């Protein structure tokens, strides 16, 4: 199970943020859930491994 103990802060254009939040709501996910999914997918794409396996290297 993923532990959510770290915080990531980023700056984004307000219009992009509003559209992102709207699109997330249409998928019935929170923006945080979607960002975590993006990060997991990126790790797997870059390493070719499941994100849990990659974090244990």
Secondary structure, DSSP 8 states (H G I E B T S, - for coil): -------------HHHHHHHHHHHHHHT--HHHHHHHHHHHHHHHHHSS-HHHHHT-
